[in-house]
């Protein structure tokens, strides 16, 4: 589904979409570093490059490497958004969003919303039925963003993030 997703997104969004690799390490780190306020919600230090690029290789528990897809959205040669997702996880026709980050110096809130809506519509067209994600409970702006996209709270729990246990909110949106 990842190649289908990237191909479909390239036809629907105003940016070039491709799978991120370690050749993109510097840009991934720059984008994530620009979102330090998010990482500060669950880290007691500034994000390191090693931590930022670990998402390229980390796979969710009980998921397979081929289910994991880390997509980059480029304006020319510049990474302006990244989307880390796992297909058919934690079950069939469910997409788990590990992270969606944008360059707020480039994308407005409306563009960030439009871009994710286009991704969600493309996932629906590719047979996904549900999208799930977690956010730190302290991430009020993230909660407002996803609730504005019609994600609903499923539960609240603790989850391991950056080596500690963090209070999180589990969100879900039905696509079909």
MDTraj code that builds the backbone (N, CA, C; nanometers):
import mdtraj as md
import numpy as np

residues = "UNK UNK UNK UNK UNK UNK UNK UNK UNK UNK UNK UNK UNK UNK UNK UNK UNK UNK UNK UNK UNK UNK UNK UNK UNK UNK UNK UNK UNK UNK UNK UNK UNK UNK UNK UNK UNK UNK UNK UNK UNK UNK UNK UNK UNK UNK UNK UNK UNK UNK UNK UNK UNK UNK UNK UNK UNK UNK UNK UNK UNK UNK UNK UNK UNK UNK UNK UNK UNK UNK UNK UNK UNK UNK UNK UNK UNK UNK UNK UNK UNK UNK UNK UNK UNK UNK UNK UNK UNK UNK UNK UNK UNK UNK UNK UNK UNK UNK UNK UNK UNK UNK UNK UNK UNK UNK UNK UNK UNK UNK UNK UNK UNK UNK UNK UNK UNK UNK UNK UNK UNK UNK UNK UNK UNK UNK UNK UNK UNK UNK UNK UNK UNK UNK UNK UNK UNK UNK UNK UNK UNK UNK UNK UNK UNK UNK UNK UNK UNK UNK UNK UNK UNK UNK UNK UNK UNK UNK UNK UNK UNK UNK UNK UNK UNK UNK UNK UNK UNK UNK UNK UNK UNK UNK UNK UNK".split()
xyz = np.array([
    [0.0821, -0.1201, 0.0000],
    [0.0000, 0.0000, 0.0000],
    [0.0863, 0.1262, 0.0000],
    [0.2095, 0.1202, 0.0513],
    [0.2920, 0.2417, 0.0616],
    [0.3218, 0.3016, -0.0744],
    [0.3625, 0.2169, -0.1706],
    [0.3910, 0.2722, -0.3020],
    [0.2628, 0.3234, -0.3663],
    [0.1519, 0.2523, -0.3453],
    [0.0231, 0.3004, -0.3950],
    [-0.0119, 0.4324, -0.3294],
    [0.0119, 0.4412, -0.2003],
    [-0.0201, 0.5631, -0.1265],
    [0.0629, 0.6799, -0.1776],
    [0.1930, 0.6616, -0.1902],
    [0.2791, 0.7690, -0.2393],
    [0.2403, 0.8086, -0.3817],
    [0.2136, 0.7110, -0.4672],
    [0.1728, 0.7392, -0.6049],
    [0.0410, 0.8157, -0.6083],
    [-0.0560, 0.7694, -0.5321],
    [-0.1860, 0.8365, -0.5272],
    [-0.1734, 0.9774, -0.4715],
    [-0.0953, 0.9929, -0.3655],
    [-0.0785, 1.1254, -0.3055],
    [-0.0090, 1.2221, -0.4012],
    [0.0852, 1.1719, -0.4784],
    [0.1532, 1.2585, -0.5759],
    [0.0554, 1.3147, -0.6778],
    [-0.0536, 1.2431, -0.7022],
    [-0.1547, 1.2896, -0.7969],
    [-0.2542, 1.3849, -0.7318],
    [-0.2602, 1.3867, -0.5979],
    [-0.3633, 1.4637, -0.5292],
    [-0.3129, 1.5854, -0.4532],
    [-0.1876, 1.5875, -0.4142],
    [-0.1384, 1.6984, -0.3337],
    [-0.0434, 1.7859, -0.4146],
    [-0.0203, 1.9042, -0.3646],
    [0.0628, 2.0015, -0.4350],
    [0.2121, 1.9801, -0.4100],
    [0.2480, 1.8715, -0.3437],
    [0.3865, 1.8452, -0.3075],
    [0.4314, 1.7117, -0.3641],
    [0.5633, 1.6923, -0.3715],
    [0.6161, 1.5631, -0.4114],
    [0.6164, 1.4743, -0.2869],
    [0.5694, 1.3510, -0.3022],
    [0.5600, 1.2577, -0.1903],
    [0.6471, 1.1373, -0.2217],
    [0.7277, 1.0994, -0.1236],
    [0.8081, 0.9781, -0.1395],
    [0.8414, 0.9210, -0.0040],
    [0.8828, 0.7955, -0.0034],
    [0.9247, 0.7282, 0.1187],
    [1.0570, 0.7907, 0.1643],
    [1.0643, 0.8234, 0.2928],
    [1.1870, 0.8794, 0.3487],
    [1.2877, 0.7685, 0.3767],
    [1.4153, 0.8013, 0.3614],
    [1.5244, 0.7074, 0.3879],
    [1.6298, 0.7793, 0.4721],
    [1.7335, 0.7067, 0.5079],
    [1.8413, 0.7687, 0.5853],
    [1.9156, 0.8759, 0.5059],
    [1.8989, 0.8807, 0.3758],
    [1.9559, 0.9907, 0.2978],
    [1.8882, 1.1234, 0.3337],
    [1.7720, 1.1153, 0.3968],
    [1.6965, 1.2340, 0.4370],
    [1.7190, 1.2709, 0.5842],
    [1.8141, 1.2061, 0.6502],
    [1.8348, 1.2255, 0.7944],
    [1.8421, 1.3730, 0.8345],
    [1.9198, 1.4524, 0.7631],
    [1.9367, 1.5934, 0.8016],
    [1.8049, 1.6698, 0.7937],
    [1.7270, 1.6446, 0.6894],
    [1.5989, 1.7149, 0.6754],
    [1.4959, 1.6653, 0.7767],
    [1.4969, 1.5354, 0.8056],
    [1.4056, 1.4811, 0.9074],
    [1.4364, 1.5470, 1.0412],
    [1.5648, 1.5534, 1.0750],
    [1.6048, 1.6141, 1.2013],
    [1.5659, 1.7617, 1.2059],
    [1.5875, 1.8340, 1.0984],
    [1.5520, 1.9770, 1.0953],
    [1.4019, 1.9963, 1.1150],
    [1.3210, 1.9137, 1.0483],
    [1.1757, 1.9249, 1.0621],
    [1.1321, 1.8919, 1.2049],
    [1.1865, 1.7848, 1.2602],
    [1.1477, 1.7473, 1.3954],
    [1.1989, 1.8489, 1.4970],
    [1.3183, 1.9006, 1.4769],
    [1.3735, 2.0016, 1.5676],
    [1.2879, 2.1281, 1.5665],
    [1.2311, 2.1602, 1.4511],
    [1.1419, 2.2763, 1.4410],
    [1.0124, 2.2534, 1.5191],
    [0.9850, 2.1285, 1.5541],
    [0.8663, 2.0915, 1.6327],
    [0.9052, 2.0520, 1.7752],
    [1.0116, 2.1119, 1.8277],
    [1.0617, 2.0767, 1.9616],
    [0.9541, 2.0915, 2.0693],
    [0.8632, 2.1870, 2.0540],
    [0.7577, 2.2055, 2.1547],
    [0.6765, 2.0774, 2.1718],
    [0.6503, 2.0057, 2.0617],
    [0.5790, 1.8783, 2.0696],
    [0.6621, 1.7769, 2.1478],
    [0.7889, 1.7630, 2.1130],
    [0.8735, 1.6636, 2.1783],
    [0.8961, 1.6968, 2.3260],
    [0.8943, 1.8239, 2.3597],
    [0.9115, 1.8645, 2.4998],
    [0.7953, 1.8203, 2.5879],
    [0.6841, 1.7819, 2.5274],
    [0.5709, 1.7316, 2.6051],
    [0.6017, 1.5973, 2.6705],
    [0.6992, 1.5243, 2.6171],
    [0.7304, 1.3928, 2.6735],
    [0.8799, 1.3626, 2.6814],
    [0.9635, 1.4604, 2.6499],
    [1.1077, 1.4408, 2.6629],
    [1.1620, 1.5450, 2.7609],
    [1.2620, 1.5055, 2.8385],
    [1.3218, 1.5990, 2.9324],
    [1.4496, 1.6623, 2.8765],
    [1.4690, 1.6513, 2.7460],
    [1.5873, 1.7081, 2.6815],
    [1.5499, 1.7445, 2.5373],
    [1.6388, 1.8174, 2.4721],
    [1.6158, 1.8496, 2.3314],
    [1.6372, 1.7247, 2.2461],
    [1.5542, 1.7119, 2.1475],
    [1.5611, 1.6008, 2.0538],
    [1.6995, 1.5945, 1.9896],
    [1.7549, 1.4751, 1.9811],
    [1.8831, 1.4562, 1.9127],
    [1.8572, 1.4042, 1.7715],
    [1.9559, 1.4151, 1.6853],
    [1.9395, 1.3639, 1.5494],
    [1.9190, 1.2131, 1.5521],
    [1.9893, 1.1444, 1.6395],
    [1.9743, 0.9985, 1.6492],
    [1.8295, 0.9625, 1.6843],
    [1.7686, 1.0351, 1.7784],
    [1.6290, 1.0096, 1.8164],
    [1.5342, 1.0419, 1.7007],
    [1.5626, 1.1510, 1.6313],
    [1.4746, 1.1934, 1.5212],
    [1.4713, 1.0902, 1.4093],
    [1.5849, 1.0389, 1.3726],
    [1.5888, 0.9478, 1.2581],
    [1.5601, 0.8028, 1.2981],
    [1.5515, 0.7749, 1.4274],
    [1.5186, 0.6391, 1.4723],
    [1.3821, 0.5957, 1.4204],
    [1.2931, 0.6936, 1.3962],
    [1.1598, 0.6603, 1.3447],
    [1.1645, 0.5930, 1.2080],
    [1.2735, 0.6108, 1.1351],
    [1.2866, 0.5426, 1.0059],
    [1.2912, 0.3908, 1.0238],
    [1.3483, 0.3467, 1.1335],
    [1.3707, 0.2038, 1.1543],
    [1.2805, 0.1407, 1.2593],
    [1.2292, 0.2207, 1.3525],
    [1.1447, 0.1658, 1.4585],
    [1.0117, 0.1188, 1.4023],
    [0.9711, 0.0013, 1.4468],
    [0.8451, -0.0577, 1.4024],
    [0.7608, -0.0860, 1.5268],
    [0.6319, -0.0594, 1.5158],
    [0.5408, -0.0831, 1.6279],
    [0.5448, -0.2298, 1.6707],
    [0.5223, -0.2515, 1.7998],
    [0.5178, -0.3871, 1.8546],
    [0.4194, -0.4724, 1.7754],
    [0.4618, -0.5909, 1.7371],
    [0.3824, -0.6884, 1.6627],
    [0.3525, -0.6470, 1.5187],
    [0.4146, -0.5409, 1.4712],
    [0.4017, -0.5038, 1.3295],
    [0.5257, -0.5536, 1.2557],
    [0.5125, -0.5684, 1.1266],
    [0.6244, -0.6107, 1.0428],
    [0.6821, -0.4880, 0.9711],
    [0.8079, -0.4950, 0.9371],
    [0.8757, -0.3829, 0.8710],
    [0.8012, -0.3399, 0.7438],
    [0.7461, -0.4346, 0.6691],
    [0.6780, -0.3997, 0.5441],
    [0.5463, -0.3245, 0.5671],
    [0.4964, -0.3249, 0.6901],
    [0.3745, -0.2492, 0.7210],
    [0.4050, -0.1022, 0.7498],
    [0.5280, -0.0727, 0.7835],
    [0.5705, 0.0612, 0.8240],
    [0.6046, 0.1460, 0.7018],
    [0.5549, 0.2704, 0.7022],
    [0.5813, 0.3619, 0.5917],
    [0.6030, 0.5018, 0.6479],
    [0.7157, 0.5588, 0.6129],
    [0.7503, 0.6924, 0.6604],
    [0.7599, 0.7805, 0.5359],
    [0.6566, 0.8614, 0.5144],
    [0.6475, 0.9410, 0.3925],
    [0.6914, 1.0838, 0.4165],
    [0.7555, 1.1401, 0.3157],
    [0.7944, 1.2803, 0.3195],
    [0.7211, 1.3574, 0.2120],
    [0.6823, 1.4795, 0.2464],
    [0.6166, 1.5709, 0.1528],
    [0.7156, 1.6835, 0.1264],
    [0.7517, 1.7006, -0.0007],
    [0.8573, 1.7944, -0.0368],
    [0.8038, 1.9080, -0.1222],
    [0.8510, 2.0277, -0.0933],
    [0.8299, 2.1447, -0.1775],
    [0.9642, 2.1683, -0.2435],
    [0.9750, 2.1237, -0.3691],
    [1.1065, 2.1222, -0.4334],
    [1.1915, 2.0185, -0.3630],
    [1.3067, 2.0627, -0.3115],
    [1.3965, 1.9713, -0.2407],
    [1.3810, 1.9789, -0.0891],
    [1.2855, 2.0572, -0.0416],
    [1.2718, 2.0822, 0.1021],
    [1.1591, 1.9997, 0.1632],
    [1.1919, 1.9247, 0.2673],
    [1.0930, 1.8464, 0.3409],
    [1.0062, 1.9421, 0.4219],
    [0.8754, 1.9432, 0.3934],
    [0.7850, 2.0341, 0.4635],
    [0.6844, 1.9610, 0.5522],
    [0.6773, 1.8282, 0.5385],
    [0.5893, 1.7489, 0.6239],
    [0.6352, 1.6031, 0.6200],
    [0.6101, 1.5335, 0.7303],
    [0.6397, 1.3901, 0.7341],
    [0.5219, 1.3179, 0.7978],
    [0.5034, 1.1952, 0.7544],
    [0.3938, 1.1127, 0.8035],
    [0.4468, 0.9716, 0.8244],
    [0.4449, 0.9289, 0.9502],
    [0.4911, 0.7961, 0.9884],
    [0.3665, 0.7121, 1.0145],
    [0.3454, 0.6097, 0.9335],
    [0.2255, 0.5289, 0.9523],
    [0.2531, 0.3806, 0.9354],
    [0.1639, 0.3027, 0.9947],
    [0.1725, 0.1571, 0.9866],
    [0.0389, 0.1058, 0.9341],
    [0.0457, 0.0317, 0.8256],
    [-0.0728, -0.0193, 0.7564],
    [-0.1168, -0.1525, 0.8178],
    [-0.2482, -0.1709, 0.8274],
    [-0.3057, -0.2932, 0.8837],
    [-0.2534, -0.3190, 1.0250],
    [-0.2486, -0.2121, 1.1028],
    [-0.2035, -0.2205, 1.2413],
    [-0.2879, -0.1287, 1.3277],
    [-0.3372, -0.1721, 1.4378],
    [-0.3143, -0.3016, 1.5011],
    [-0.4012, -0.4151, 1.4483],
    [-0.4754, -0.3911, 1.3406],
    [-0.5561, -0.4964, 1.2799],
    [-0.5803, -0.4646, 1.1334],
    [-0.6491, -0.5539, 1.0623],
    [-0.6773, -0.5337, 0.9203],
    [-0.7559, -0.4039, 0.8958],
    [-0.7197, -0.3356, 0.7892],
    [-0.7878, -0.2143, 0.7424],
    [-0.7791, -0.0967, 0.8400],
    [-0.6856, -0.1072, 0.9357],
    [-0.6589, 0.0020, 1.0289],
    [-0.5220, 0.0596, 0.9956],
    [-0.5125, 0.1909, 0.9944],
    [-0.3855, 0.2590, 0.9742],
    [-0.3505, 0.3316, 1.1034],
    [-0.2315, 0.3051, 1.1540],
    [-0.1832, 0.3692, 1.2751],
    [-0.0903, 0.4837, 1.2358],
    [-0.1226, 0.6043, 1.2778],
    [-0.0371, 0.7197, 1.2512],
    [0.0556, 0.7360, 1.3712],
    [0.1828, 0.7149, 1.3474],
    [0.2813, 0.7306, 1.4532],
    [0.3185, 0.8755, 1.4741],
    [0.3139, 0.9530, 1.3650],
    [0.3547, 1.0923, 1.3747],
    [0.3198, 1.1652, 1.2455],
    [0.2685, 1.2851, 1.2605],
    [0.2454, 1.3751, 1.1471],
    [0.3017, 1.5104, 1.1877],
    [0.4085, 1.5518, 1.1213],
    [0.4724, 1.6786, 1.1529],
    [0.4804, 1.7648, 1.0282],
    [0.4656, 1.8948, 1.0483],
    [0.4758, 1.9882, 0.9365],
    [0.5699, 2.1012, 0.9728],
    [0.6195, 2.1673, 0.8708],
    [0.7015, 2.2869, 0.8887],
    [0.6063, 2.4050, 0.8973],
    [0.5843, 2.4527, 1.0177],
    [0.4870, 2.5594, 1.0385],
    [0.5316, 2.6923, 0.9787],
    [0.6577, 2.7028, 0.9415],
    [0.7047, 2.8241, 0.8736],
    [0.6628, 2.8232, 0.7265],
    [0.6252, 2.7056, 0.6765],
    [0.5869, 2.6910, 0.5360],
    [0.4366, 2.6678, 0.5207],
    [0.3814, 2.5791, 0.6028],
    [0.2397, 2.5429, 0.5912],
    [0.1551, 2.6157, 0.6950],
    [0.0458, 2.6724, 0.6507],
    [-0.0500, 2.7321, 0.7438],
    [-0.1291, 2.6197, 0.8099],
    [-0.2042, 2.6532, 0.9139],
    [-0.2894, 2.5525, 0.9783],
    [-0.3888, 2.4939, 0.8783],
    [-0.4427, 2.5783, 0.7914],
    [-0.5390, 2.5303, 0.6913],
    [-0.4715, 2.4342, 0.5934],
    [-0.3491, 2.4637, 0.5510],
    [-0.2774, 2.3748, 0.4596],
    [-0.2424, 2.2421, 0.5274],
    [-0.2050, 2.2489, 0.6552],
    [-0.1743, 2.1278, 0.7327],
    [-0.2988, 2.0393, 0.7398],
    [-0.4132, 2.1004, 0.7649],
    [-0.5401, 2.0273, 0.7719],
    [-0.5764, 1.9694, 0.6360],
    [-0.5674, 2.0505, 0.5306],
    [-0.5996, 2.0032, 0.3954],
    [-0.5111, 1.8861, 0.3548],
    [-0.3825, 1.8960, 0.3853],
    [-0.2901, 1.7894, 0.3487],
    [-0.3274, 1.6585, 0.4179],
    [-0.3545, 1.6638, 0.5469],
    [-0.3912, 1.5400, 0.6161],
    [-0.5270, 1.4883, 0.5689],
    [-0.6201, 1.5772, 0.5391],
    [-0.7487, 1.5323, 0.4833],
    [-0.7287, 1.4599, 0.3508],
    [-0.6380, 1.5081, 0.2672],
    [-0.6092, 1.4403, 0.1402],
    [-0.5476, 1.3030, 0.1650],
    [-0.4621, 1.2930, 0.2646],
    [-0.4036, 1.1637, 0.3002],
    [-0.5135, 1.0683, 0.3466],
    [-0.6011, 1.1157, 0.4338],
    [-0.7088, 1.0311, 0.4859],
    [-0.8016, 0.9836, 0.3743],
    [-0.8334, 1.0724, 0.2818],
    [-0.9188, 1.0332, 0.1689],
    [-0.8484, 0.9292, 0.0818],
    [-0.7199, 0.9465, 0.0604],
    [-0.6444, 0.8500, -0.0190],
    [-0.6395, 0.7151, 0.0518],
    [-0.6196, 0.7153, 0.1830],
    [-0.6220, 0.5890, 0.2578],
    [-0.7573, 0.5204, 0.2441],
    [-0.8651, 0.5980, 0.2502],
    [-0.9992, 0.5415, 0.2337],
    [-1.0128, 0.4776, 0.0957],
    [-0.9651, 0.5457, -0.0081],
    [-0.9718, 0.4926, -0.1442],
    [-0.8910, 0.3643, -0.1595],
    [-0.7871, 0.3501, -0.0773],
    [-0.7023, 0.2307, -0.0821],
    [-0.7489, 0.1229, 0.0159],
    [-0.8724, 0.1361, 0.0647],
    [-0.9422, 0.0338, 0.1441],
    [-0.9193, 0.0414, 0.2946],
    [-0.8511, 0.1416, 0.3443],
    [-0.8417, 0.1564, 0.4901],
    [-0.9786, 0.1993, 0.5420],
    [-1.0157, 0.1475, 0.6571],
    [-1.1455, 0.1826, 0.7151],
    [-1.1332, 0.2703, 0.8391],
    [-1.0205, 0.2588, 0.9098],
    [-1.0032, 0.3288, 1.0366],
    [-0.8614, 0.3826, 1.0469],
    [-0.8476, 0.5002, 1.1056],
    [-0.7155, 0.5566, 1.1364],
    [-0.7112, 0.5810, 1.2863],
    [-0.6014, 0.5391, 1.3472],
    [-0.5840, 0.5573, 1.4907],
    [-0.4494, 0.6248, 1.5180],
    [-0.4407, 0.6917, 1.6342],
    [-0.3166, 0.7547, 1.6768],
    [-0.3249, 0.7837, 1.8256],
    [-0.2111, 0.8147, 1.8845],
    [-0.2098, 0.8604, 2.0234],
    [-0.1424, 0.9965, 2.0295],
    [-0.1822, 1.0740, 2.1283],
    [-0.1195, 1.2031, 2.1566],
    [-0.0948, 1.2132, 2.3058],
    [0.0140, 1.2786, 2.3442],
    [0.0301, 1.3058, 2.4870],
    [-0.0915, 1.3849, 2.5374],
    [-0.1389, 1.3494, 2.6542],
    [-0.2565, 1.4162, 2.7110],
    [-0.2313, 1.5663, 2.7263],
    [-0.1071, 1.6045, 2.7435],
    [-0.0704, 1.7452, 2.7588],
    [-0.0719, 1.8213, 2.6260],
    [-0.0848, 1.7512, 2.5142],
    [-0.0799, 1.8151, 2.3817],
    [-0.2184, 1.8687, 2.3433],
    [-0.2555, 1.9788, 2.4042],
    [-0.3890, 2.0367, 2.3805],
    [-0.4058, 2.0849, 2.2370],
    [-0.3017, 2.1425, 2.1774],
    [-0.3151, 2.1899, 2.0386],
    [-0.3290, 2.0729, 1.9419],
    [-0.2565, 1.9638, 1.9670],
    [-0.2705, 1.8441, 1.8837],
    [-0.4083, 1.7826, 1.8963],
    [-0.4609, 1.7804, 2.0179],
    [-0.5950, 1.7269, 2.0388],
    [-0.6986, 1.8108, 1.9639],
    [-0.6846, 1.9406, 1.9718],
    [-0.7775, 2.0302, 1.9004],
    [-0.7672, 2.0082, 1.7489],
    [-0.6447, 1.9918, 1.6993],
    [-0.6227, 1.9687, 1.5565],
    [-0.6939, 1.8410, 1.5110],
    [-0.6701, 1.7297, 1.5804],
    [-0.7287, 1.6029, 1.5367],
    [-0.8794, 1.5978, 1.5597],
    [-0.9264, 1.6585, 1.6656],
    [-1.0714, 1.6655, 1.6868],
    [-1.1376, 1.7467, 1.5764],
    [-1.0686, 1.8497, 1.5264],
    [-1.1186, 1.9276, 1.4134],
    [-1.1257, 1.8457, 1.2847],
    [-1.0479, 1.7385, 1.2794],
    [-1.0485, 1.6468, 1.1648],
    [-1.1416, 1.5275, 1.1882],
    [-1.2278, 1.5395, 1.2877],
    [-1.3294, 1.4386, 1.3194],
    [-1.2731, 1.3111, 1.3809],
    [-1.1561, 1.3220, 1.4447],
    [-1.1067, 1.2103, 1.5237],
    [-1.1785, 1.2153, 1.6578],
    [-1.2096, 1.0981, 1.7105],
    [-1.2788, 1.0888, 1.8380],
    [-1.1921, 1.0172, 1.9395],
    [-1.2049, 1.0565, 2.0642],
    [-1.1324, 0.9909, 2.1718],
    [-1.1863, 0.8502, 2.1899],
    [-1.0952, 0.7532, 2.1931],
    [-1.1316, 0.6144, 2.2172],
    [-1.1042, 0.5799, 2.3633],
    [-0.9894, 0.6244, 2.4127],
    [-0.9533, 0.5950, 2.5512],
    [-0.8378, 0.6842, 2.5945],
    [-0.8102, 0.6782, 2.7220],
    [-0.6916, 0.7409, 2.7788],
    [-0.6149, 0.6325, 2.8513],
    [-0.4817, 0.6360, 2.8388],
    [-0.3991, 0.5322, 2.8982],
    [-0.2588, 0.5869, 2.9190],
    [-0.1681, 0.5014, 2.9545],
    [-0.0259, 0.5345, 2.9615],
    [0.0429, 0.4592, 2.8487],
    [0.1420, 0.5239, 2.7900],
    [0.2163, 0.4604, 2.6813],
    [0.3641, 0.4953, 2.6956],
    [0.4506, 0.4043, 2.6529],
    [0.5940, 0.4348, 2.6576],
    [0.6302, 0.5300, 2.5434],
    [0.6841, 0.6460, 2.5783],
    [0.7326, 0.7422, 2.4797],
    [0.8682, 0.7930, 2.5270],
    [0.9657, 0.7851, 2.4396],
    [1.0997, 0.8369, 2.4680],
    [1.1544, 0.7852, 2.6013],
    [1.1280, 0.6574, 2.6290],
    [1.1857, 0.5954, 2.7463],
    [1.1124, 0.6190, 2.8774],
    [0.9977, 0.6828, 2.8739],
    [0.9203, 0.7004, 2.9963],
    [0.7739, 0.6690, 2.9683],
    [0.6961, 0.6598, 3.0753],
    [0.5533, 0.6327, 3.0627],
    [0.4793, 0.7658, 3.0628],
    [0.3982, 0.7885, 2.9602],
    [0.3324, 0.9170, 2.9400],
    [0.1812, 0.8955, 2.9328],
    [0.1049, 0.9849, 2.9951],
    [-0.0403, 0.9826, 2.9814],
    [-0.0752, 1.0242, 2.8390],
    [-0.1536, 0.9409, 2.7705],
    [-0.1883, 0.9666, 2.6316],
    [-0.3385, 0.9518, 2.6086],
    [-0.3829, 1.0123, 2.4996],
    [-0.5195, 0.9991, 2.4529],
    [-0.5141, 0.9209, 2.3212],
    [-0.5948, 0.8161, 2.3099],
    [-0.6033, 0.7376, 2.1874],
    [-0.7183, 0.7939, 2.1048],
    [-0.6891, 0.8291, 1.9808],
    [-0.7893, 0.8843, 1.8898],
    [-0.8148, 0.7869, 1.7757],
    [-0.9353, 0.7982, 1.7191],
    [-0.9739, 0.7143, 1.6065],
    [-1.0684, 0.7907, 1.5159],
    [-1.0571, 0.7622, 1.3876],
    [-1.1513, 0.8163, 1.2903],
    [-1.1895, 0.7065, 1.1923],
    [-1.3186, 0.6904, 1.1725],
    [-1.3688, 0.5954, 1.0727],
    [-1.3620, 0.6640, 0.9355],
    [-1.3113, 0.5918, 0.8360],
    [-1.3004, 0.6484, 0.7018],
    [-1.4130, 0.6046, 0.6109],
    [-1.4757, 0.4922, 0.6438],
    [-1.5801, 0.4414, 0.5539],
    [-1.7169, 0.4552, 0.6154],
])
top = md.Topology()
chain = top.add_chain()
for i, resn in enumerate(residues, 1):
    res = top.add_residue(resn, chain, resSeq=i)
    for name in ("N", "CA", "C"):
        top.add_atom(name, md.element.get_by_symbol(name[0]), res)
traj = md.Trajectory(xyz[None], top)
